[in-house]
Amino acid sequence: MAMHIEDLQSGESKNLEFKIAVPARSINYTKTAPAFANGQGGRILFGIEDKTLRVAGIPDSTVFSVMDSISNAIADSCELLIIPDIAMQTLDGKTVIVATIMPGPQRPYYIKSLGRDQGTFVRVSGTTRLADAPTIKELMFEGSNRSFDKEPCLDLSITEYDITALCASLTDAARSNADDPEKVRPVTLQQLRSWGVLAERHGVLVATNAYAILSGSEPLNFAVQCGVFKGDTKAIFVDRRTFTGSPQELIEQAYQYVLRNIHLGARFQGVYRKDVYEIPPDAIRELIVNALVHRSYIDHSSVQVAIYDNRLEITSPGRLPLGQTIEKMKQGYSKIRNEALATAFEYMGFIEHWGSGIPRILTQVQDAGLATPEFLGGDTELRINIYRQPEQGGDEDGAGLVRDADEKFATSAREVRDSENDAIKPQLLTDQQRAVIDLLHRQSHISTSDVIRSLGTRRRRAQDVLRELFELGLIQRVGAGPNTRYVLPGALGKKPTDDER
């Protein structure tokens, strides 16, 4: 594709580099050839000054010999072989040389004289950089068309009991996310084998990296770092938390952390009020799921979830997989990095259809009246920003979104104290919230499982209803983990009735 003078205006990029002349040391441009081949491809333009974008051109008397020297230098210096497409073109009335490098399938490509570890380069924004060890390993898996999560985890020994426990954990997660838990078929050992969570090695079943990740086991026990920051940078932090465990546990922990730290308001429809988060919860959950399922597990960095005054920022380690781009991702194109994990998460109900997540997020955020999410990076990590709206009050007709969560909770607490729970105005609660309060009037305490059975809903929704009532001050939480129970305020010191004993 021919270049135009307008194409130069944005300067160097991840697939475009300028050289005013052919450097005396060929390494100064030949290293960009494997960087392009290891990424999405690109072009080197000779005869253009990179700082000023001035078209200097290559003298017509030497242009053919220069083209030959560039082609030979790239072909001779790279391993595996890279043959550039060399052409000359007229820009601004002067002749420039364009060396086009296509993305290569047999990765990693590197400078032969430097060796693979010191000669593998990648393109990051508009610069050529030496690849680190995790990136080189990622390129090797791409080049051999293998999935890291399906490789045996040699440092992890497992027993039949361990396998049974993982099957039960995955089954429980699937039932928690299912509309009808009874229809969910339990995970079996054979399914784990077919997914690539287990593999056979010398006639013995062994754990793969996917097994280690799904079970939260060493040496692949990863974390999610969450934080709230004052302002728009990480200079001043308000709160920091690090969560560890299996990805399915991390999703819920990070999701609840975000909900606790963004504004919860209300949208009024006539006299009825519906609680509304400033960022759609489903979009938040989808972003966290994507960050954990599609991240690079070769890179031991943590997924980061940062809440700033103006945005929610989620960062996932690892470059985009071979053939994937940010634009393709927005359009629903799916390129699976972790095949076993993706299959397991689809079974658990965290992924509905491969590739549908990002378009769905874009729609949900747009429908909420927020700015289009921002996608950044893709060379070493992927960062997605959802920008928050400034706090604002409701419209004159009462249909606006109330943004001041503190005022809302304070008002709700006063209403609860004045009404002693059983006289709460009907329009303040949803039908599901009222059903939970009614359930607590019939029995002294309830669990999440009780709410699931009573409402006939998923575990996720039951947890959301309980959290909303807790934050409104309408219920109290007792215990922790699997022993968590919920009671009405003032019920902790109340003696049980004969029926409850």
C-alpha positions in Angstrom: 0.0 0.0 0.0 1.5 3.3 -1.1 2.4 5.9 1.6 1.0 9.5 1.4 2.5 12.6 3.0 -0.5 12.7 5.4 0.5 9.3 6.7 3.7 10.9 8.2 2.0 13.5 10.3 1.4 11.2 13.4 5.1 10.3 13.5 6.7 6.9 14.3 4.4 4.2 15.6 4.3 0.5 16.5 4.3 -0.2 12.7 6.2 2.7 11.2 9.8 3.9 11.6 11.8 6.7 9.9 15.5 6.9 9.0 16.9 10.0 7.3 19.6 7.9 5.7 20.9 4.3 5.9 22.8 4.2 9.2 26.5 3.2 9.0 25.9 0.5 11.6 23.2 -1.7 10.1 22.1 -3.0 13.5 20.5 0.4 14.0 17.7 -0.5 11.5 18.0 -4.3 11.1 16.8 -4.9 14.7 13.5 -3.2 13.7 12.9 -6.0 11.1 12.5 -8.8 13.7 10.6 -6.4 16.0 8.0 -5.9 13.2 8.0 -9.6 12.3 7.4 -10.5 16.0 4.4 -8.1 16.1 1.9 -6.9 13.5 4.4 -6.1 10.8 5.5 -2.6 9.8 7.5 -0.4 7.4 10.8 1.4 7.6 11.0 4.6 5.6 14.5 5.7 4.5 14.9 9.4 3.6 12.6 10.9 6.3 13.9 12.6 9.4 12.2 11.1 12.5 12.2 14.3 14.7 10.9 16.8 12.2 9.2 14.5 9.7 11.1 16.4 6.9 11.3 14.4 3.7 15.0 14.5 2.8 14.9 11.8 0.2 17.5 9.4 -1.1 19.7 10.5 -4.1 18.4 9.0 -7.4 22.0 8.1 -8.3 22.3 5.7 -5.4 18.7 4.6 -4.7 19.0 1.1 -6.4 22.2 0.2 -4.6 20.8 1.4 -1.3 17.7 -0.8 -1.8 19.9 -3.8 -2.5 22.1 -3.1 0.6 19.0 -2.8 2.9 17.5 -6.0 1.6 20.7 -8.0 2.0 21.5 -6.6 5.5 18.0 -7.6 6.8 18.1 -11.0 5.2 21.7 -11.8 6.4 21.3 -10.5 9.9 18.0 -12.1 11.0 17.2 -15.6 12.2 14.8 -16.9 11.0 15.0 -15.6 7.5 13.2 -12.3 6.9 12.8 -11.1 3.3 11.6 -7.5 3.2 9.6 -6.0 0.4 11.7 -3.1 -0.8 10.3 -0.4 -3.0 10.9 3.2 -3.8 8.2 5.9 -3.7 7.9 9.6 -4.3 6.9 11.8 -1.4 6.8 15.5 -1.5 8.6 15.4 -4.8 11.5 13.3 -3.4 12.4 9.6 -3.6 12.2 7.6 -0.4 12.8 3.8 0.1 10.1 1.8 1.9 11.0 -1.6 3.5 7.9 -3.5 4.4 8.1 -6.3 7.0 5.2 -8.7 7.3 4.3 -10.4 10.6 6.0 -13.7 10.9 4.5 -17.0 12.0 7.7 -18.8 13.1 8.5 -16.7 16.2 10.7 -15.5 17.7 12.7 -13.7 15.1 16.0 -12.2 16.3 19.4 -10.8 15.3 21.6 -13.8 14.5 24.8 -12.4 15.8 23.3 -11.5 19.2 21.4 -14.8 19.8 17.8 -15.3 20.8 18.1 -14.1 24.4 19.9 -10.8 23.5 18.8 -10.3 20.0 15.0 -10.6 20.1 13.3 -7.3 19.7 9.7 -6.1 19.9 7.9 -2.9 18.9 6.5 -0.8 21.8 4.6 2.3 20.6 7.2 4.0 18.3 10.3 2.4 19.6 12.2 -0.9 19.1 13.0 -2.6 22.4 14.8 -5.7 23.6 12.3 -8.4 24.5 12.4 -9.6 28.1 12.3 -13.3 29.0 8.5 -13.7 29.5 8.0 -12.0 26.1 10.5 -14.3 24.4 8.7 -17.3 25.9 5.4 -16.0 24.8 6.7 -15.6 21.2 8.0 -19.2 21.3 4.6 -20.6 22.2 3.0 -18.5 19.4 5.6 -19.7 17.0 5.0 -23.3 17.8 1.2 -22.8 17.9 1.0 -24.1 21.5 -1.0 -22.8 24.4 1.0 -22.3 27.6 -1.9 -23.3 29.9 -2.1 -26.7 28.3 1.6 -27.5 29.0 2.4 -29.9 32.0 3.1 -28.1 35.2 6.1 -30.1 36.2 6.4 -28.7 39.7 2.9 -29.6 40.8 2.0 -33.1 42.0 -1.7 -34.0 42.3 -3.8 -36.7 43.9 -7.2 -38.2 43.0 -8.5 -36.2 46.0 -7.1 -33.0 44.5 -8.8 -33.7 41.1 -12.1 -34.4 42.8 -11.9 -31.1 44.7 -11.2 -29.1 41.5 -14.1 -30.8 39.8 -16.4 -29.8 42.7 -15.1 -26.2 42.7 -15.7 -25.7 39.0 -19.1 -27.3 39.2 -20.1 -25.1 42.2 -19.0 -22.0 40.3 -21.0 -23.1 37.2 -24.1 -23.6 39.3 -23.7 -20.3 41.0 -23.8 -18.5 37.6 -26.5 -20.7 36.0 -30.2 -19.7 35.6 -31.1 -23.3 36.5 -28.4 -24.9 38.7 -30.0 -28.3 38.5 -29.3 -28.5 34.8 -25.6 -28.0 35.3 -23.7 -31.3 34.7 -20.8 -31.9 37.2 -17.3 -31.7 35.8 -15.6 -35.0 35.4 -12.0 -36.1 35.1 -12.5 -36.9 31.5 -13.7 -33.3 30.9 -10.6 -31.9 32.5 -8.5 -34.0 30.1 -10.5 -32.9 27.1 -10.2 -29.3 28.1 -6.4 -29.6 28.6 -6.6 -29.0 32.4 -5.1 -32.5 32.8 -2.6 -34.2 30.5 -1.1 -37.6 30.1 2.6 -38.0 30.4 4.3 -41.4 30.1 0.9 -43.0 30.8 0.3 -41.0 34.0 -2.2 -38.1 34.5 -0.4 -34.9 35.3 -1.5 -31.3 36.1 -1.2 -28.7 33.4 -0.6 -25.0 34.0 -4.3 -24.5 33.6 -4.9 -26.9 36.6 -2.4 -24.9 38.7 -4.1 -21.7 37.8 -7.7 -22.9 38.3 -6.9 -24.4 41.7 -4.8 -21.4 42.8 -1.8 -23.7 43.3 1.9 -22.9 43.4 3.9 -22.2 41.3 1.2 -20.4 39.3 -0.7 -18.7 42.2 -1.5 -15.2 40.8 -2.9 -12.1 42.5 -5.1 -9.1 41.6 -3.9 -5.8 43.0 -6.8 -3.3 43.7 -6.5 0.3 44.7 -8.3 3.5 45.2 -6.3 6.7 44.4 -7.0 10.4 45.0 -6.9 12.4 41.8 -6.0 11.0 38.4 -2.6 9.4 39.1 -1.1 6.8 41.5 0.7 9.6 43.5 -1.8 9.4 46.5 -3.5 6.2 47.4 -6.5 5.9 49.6 -6.8 2.1 49.9 -4.9 -0.9 48.5 -5.8 -4.6 48.6 -4.1 -7.6 47.1 -6.3 -10.7 46.5 -4.9 -14.2 45.9 -6.5 -17.5 45.0 -8.1 -19.1 41.9 -9.3 -16.9 39.0 -12.9 -17.6 39.8 -12.4 -16.4 43.3 -10.4 -13.3 42.2 -13.2 -12.3 39.8 -15.7 -12.0 42.7 -13.2 -10.3 45.1 -12.1 -7.7 42.5 -15.7 -7.1 41.4 -17.0 -6.5 44.9 -14.0 -4.2 45.6 -14.9 -2.0 42.7 -18.6 -1.9 43.6 -17.7 -0.8 47.2 -15.6 2.0 45.9 -17.7 3.6 43.1 -20.8 5.7 43.5 -24.2 4.0 44.0 -27.1 6.2 43.3 -30.7 5.8 42.3 -32.8 6.4 39.2 -36.4 7.4 39.9 -39.3 6.1 37.7 -42.3 7.9 39.1 -42.4 7.2 42.9 -40.2 4.1 42.5 -36.4 4.1 42.9 -34.0 1.7 41.3 -30.4 1.5 42.6 -27.9 2.3 39.9 -24.1 2.2 39.9 -22.3 4.9 38.0 -20.5 2.2 35.9 -22.6 -0.8 34.8 -21.8 -3.7 37.1 -22.0 -6.2 34.2 -19.4 -4.2 32.3 -17.1 -4.2 35.3 -17.4 -7.9 35.8 -16.8 -8.6 32.1 -13.6 -6.5 32.1 -12.3 -8.4 35.2 -13.1 -11.7 33.6 -11.4 -10.8 30.4 -8.3 -9.6 32.3 -8.0 -12.9 34.1 -8.9 -15.3 31.4 -6.9 -13.7 28.5 -3.9 -12.4 30.4 -0.4 -13.9 29.9 0.4 -16.3 32.7 3.9 -16.5 31.5 4.3 -13.0 32.8 4.1 -13.1 36.6 2.9 -9.5 36.9 -0.5 -9.0 38.6 -3.7 -7.9 37.1 -4.3 -4.3 38.4 -7.7 -2.7 39.1 -7.3 1.0 39.9 -10.1 3.4 40.8 -9.3 7.1 40.2 -11.4 10.2 40.7 -12.1 10.2 36.9 -11.9 6.6 35.8 -11.8 2.8 36.4 -8.6 1.4 35.0 -8.0 -2.4 34.5 -4.5 -3.6 33.4 -3.9 -7.1 32.1 -0.3 -8.4 31.7 1.0 -9.6 28.3 1.1 -8.5 24.7 -1.9 -9.2 22.5 -1.8 -12.7 20.9 -0.6 -13.2 17.4 -3.3 -11.9 14.9 -5.2 -9.9 17.5 -5.4 -6.1 17.5 -7.4 -3.6 19.6 -9.6 -2.7 16.7 -10.4 -6.4 16.0 -11.2 -6.9 19.6 -13.7 -4.1 19.6 -15.4 -5.7 16.7 -15.8 -9.0 18.5 -12.9 -10.9 16.9 -11.7 -13.5 19.4 -8.1 -14.8 19.7 -7.8 -17.2 22.6 -4.4 -17.2 24.4 -5.3 -19.6 27.1 -7.4 -22.3 25.5 -8.0 -24.6 28.5 -8.9 -21.7 30.8 -11.3 -20.2 28.2 -13.1 -23.5 27.9 -13.3 -23.9 31.7 -14.6 -20.4 32.2 -17.2 -20.9 29.4 -18.4 -23.9 31.3 -18.6 -21.9 34.6 -20.7 -19.2 32.9 -18.2 -16.4 33.1 -17.9 -16.3 29.3 -21.0 -16.5 27.2 -19.7 -16.5 23.7 -16.0 -16.1 22.8 -15.4 -12.6 21.4 -18.7 -11.1 22.5 -17.4 -9.6 25.8 -15.8 -6.4 24.5 -18.7 -5.4 22.2 -21.1 -6.0 25.0 -19.0 -3.8 27.3 -18.9 -1.0 24.7 -22.7 -1.1 24.4 -23.4 -1.2 28.2 -21.1 1.8 28.8 -22.6 3.8 26.0 -26.1 3.0 27.2 -25.1 4.3 30.6 -24.2 7.7 29.1 -20.5 7.3 29.7 -17.6 8.1 27.3 -16.4 5.3 25.1 -13.9 3.0 27.0 -10.3 3.7 26.2 -8.0 0.8 25.1 -4.3 1.4 25.5 -1.1 -0.6 24.9 -1.2 -4.2 23.6 2.6 -4.4 23.2 3.5 -5.5 26.7 0.1 -5.1 28.5 -3.5 -4.1 27.8 -5.0 -1.3 29.7 -8.7 -0.4 29.5 -10.2 2.8 31.0 -13.8 3.5 31.7 -14.3 7.2 32.5 -16.6 8.2 35.3 -18.9 11.2 35.1 -18.6 14.1 37.5 -21.0 13.9 40.4 -24.4 15.4 39.6 -27.9 15.7 41.0 -31.1 14.5 39.6 -33.2 16.2 36.9 -36.2 18.4 37.8 -38.6 15.7 37.0 -36.9 13.2 39.3 -35.6 11.0 36.6 -31.9 11.9 37.0 -29.2 9.8 38.4 -28.3 10.6 42.1 -24.6 10.4 42.4 -23.9 11.3 46.1 -23.8 7.8 47.7 -23.0 9.2 51.2 -26.1 11.3 51.2 -28.2 8.4 49.9 -26.9 6.0 52.5 -27.3 8.5 55.3 -30.9 9.2 54.3 -31.7 5.5 54.0 -30.2 4.9 57.5 -32.4 7.6 59.0 -35.5 6.1 57.3 -34.6 2.7 58.7 -34.2 4.0 62.3 -37.5 5.9 62.1 -39.4 3.0 60.6 -37.8 0.2 62.6 -37.5 -1.9 59.4 -41.1 -3.2 59.1 -42.6 0.2 58.2 -40.2 1.0 55.3 -41.8 2.8 52.5 -42.4 0.3 49.6 -40.9 2.5 46.9 -37.5 2.5 48.7 -36.9 -1.2 48.0 -37.0 -3.5 45.0 -39.2 -6.6 45.1 -36.2 -8.9 45.7 -35.0 -6.7 48.6 -38.4 -6.7 50.2 -38.6 -10.5 49.8 -35.3 -10.9 51.7 -36.5 -8.6 54.5 -39.8 -10.7 54.7 -37.7 -13.9 54.9 -35.7 -12.4 57.8 -39.0 -11.6 59.7 -39.9 -15.3 59.4 -36.5 -16.7 60.6 -33.8 -15.4 62.8 -30.9 -15.5 60.2 -30.4 -16.4 56.6 -27.5 -17.4 54.3 -26.8 -16.7 50.7 -28.2 -20.2 49.9 -31.4 -19.4 51.6 -31.8 -16.3 49.4 -31.0 -18.3 46.3 -33.8 -20.7 47.1 -36.2 -18.0 48.2 -35.7 -15.7 45.2 -35.1 -18.5 42.6 -32.1 -16.6 41.3 -28.3 -17.0 40.7 -25.8 -16.8 43.5 -24.3 -13.7 42.0 -27.7 -11.9 42.1 -28.4 -13.2 45.6 -25.1 -11.8 46.8 -25.8 -8.5 45.2 -29.2 -8.2 47.0 -27.7 -9.0 50.3 -24.9 -6.5 49.8 -27.3 -3.8 48.8 -29.4 -4.4 51.9 -26.2 -4.4 54.1 -25.0 -1.2 52.6 -28.4 0.4 53.3 -28.2 -0.6 56.9 -31.2 -2.9 56.6 -29.4 -6.1 57.6 -26.3 -7.0 59.5 -23.6 -9.5 58.6 -22.4 -12.2 61.1 -19.5 -14.5 60.6 -17.2 -14.8 57.6 -16.6 -17.1 54.6 -18.9 -20.1 54.3 -20.3 -19.4 57.8 -21.6 -15.9 56.9 -25.1 -15.2 58.0 -27.4 -12.2 57.8 -29.8 -10.9 60.5 -32.0 -7.9 61.1 -30.5 -5.0 63.0 -31.0 -5.5 66.7 -31.4 -9.3 66.3 -28.0 -10.2 67.5 -28.9 -10.1 71.2 -32.4 -11.5 70.6 -33.2 -14.9 72.1 -34.4 -17.6 69.6 -38.0 -18.7 69.8 -38.9 -22.3 70.5 -39.4 -23.0 66.8 -35.9 -21.8 66.0 -34.1 -23.8 68.7 
